[in-house]
Amino acid sequence: MSFGIKPLGARVVIKKLEAEEKTAGGIILTSAAKEQPQMAEVIAVGPGTKDEEMEVKVGDKVVFAKYAGSDVTYEGEDYTIMKQSDILAVVE
């Protein structure tokens, strides 16, 4: 599948997973009260560099640093492009 955004070097394109709309107690949150998600799905990966090989792959679910990356909109969808080093963990 060709995505249309090809990250360079050791960068990845992620799509943030939706925030929960309800608390554990059943309270429905407004969009302003929802905490920004820090989990995402990897949509595209760069080739890596000679100093940093790619450890994540397309389809991985990842946890990333809170203020990492640059937000972009492509074909009406919101994505974030970030350095692989801003990814903290892969969720298995």
Salt bridges, closest charged atoms under 4 A:
GLU21 OE2 - LYS34 NZ 3.78
GLU41 OE1 - LYS61 NZ 3.68
ASP60 OD1 - LYS57 NZ 3.15
ASP71 OD1 - LYS16 NZ 3.81
GLU77 OE1 - LYS15 NZ 2.73
